[in-house]
Structure formats: C-alpha cells, structure tokens
Amino acid sequence: GTMYHVNRRIGDGPFQYVGCTGERKFVDATVPAGASALIYQVQGMRSTAVGPIGSHIVNFGTTRAGGVVTPAMVVASSKVRVAA
C-alpha cells in the first residue's frame, strides 16, 4: 500500500519529520504551544515509486467583522488533523 511521509515547518523554521501513516489522514499531536502558522509537506510512497510533495498550510487565527483575520497562537499543545 501507499505510505505518506509527513514533515512540518513551524513559522520560518526548517521542515522536520513528524511521522508516517498508511492512511490518507494524519493527526499531529505534537504541535507546540506558541505555534501560529504551520506548513505540512506530505509525500506518498509506494514500493519504488515516490509521489510529488503536497503542501498544506495551517494558520491559527480569529475572524473579525469585515473578514479581517487576526493572528492567534496555540496557547497549549494541540492536535492538528491533515487529511487528503
């Protein structure tokens, strides 16, 4: 079957490996307090074939009147679910 390798970048930091899953979803239970923007790279692998890297951007924030988004931070460790 296909395995999905997941890397995460917090803010402007480097991408770091956070896990692998055989499903088309991944729960990141290691999001640290203080994170405000996360980027995930997901790459499918099967046998000797490697797929392209897909990126998923997660921003934490609140919406105000007029649709203006203000940044917020994770105040405690949190879980993020990435699904295809």
N, C-alpha and C positions, 0 to 999 in steps of 0.2 A: 504494500500500500504506500500511499504518499505520506511523507513526514514533513512537517512545517517547522523550520527553524525561526525563532523569534529573537530579534535584537531590539534594544530600546535605547533611545537617547533622551536625556533629561536636559531641557534648555539647550545651551550651546555645547554641552559636553560631548564626549565620544560615544559612539554606539557600543553597547555592551550586550553580550549574550544573556538572555533571561530564561530561555527554555526551548523545549521542543515538544510538539504534540502530533498525534496521528489523526486528530480531528480538525475540522475547519473552524475551530474556535480555540481561544486561549485566554485564561484568566491570569492576569499578573497580580499576584497577591503581595508583591514586594515594592509597591510604589511608596517612596519615602515621603514623610511629612515635608512640606515646603515646596513640593513639585508644583509647577504651574503650567508647564507645557511639556508634552511627551510626544515623541515620534517613534513609531514602531516600524521595523522592517521585517517583512515576512517573506520567506523563500521556501517554496515547495521543492522537495527532493524525492525522487523515486528511482531506486536501483542506481543506474549510472546517469540518469537524466536529472538536470538541475533547471528549475524554472527561473523566470525573471524575479527580481526583488520588487515587492509591492510595499508601498509606504502608507501608513495610517497615522494621521495627526490627531492628537487628543489635547484639547485646551480646556482648562477648568475656568469657569467664569460665571458671572451672573448677568442677566439681560435687564436693562433699564428701559423706561419708556422711550420710544423712538428707535428701538432696536440697537442702541449702543451697547456694546459688550465691554464690561469692565473686567480686568483680570482678577482672579482669585487664586488662592493657593490651597493645596491639600493641607489641612491642619492636623491630620493624624494619618497614619498609614492607611492606605486604601487599596481596593481591588479595582482593576480595570479589565473589562472584557473586550477582547478584539475578536470579531467574527467575520468570516467571508460571506 
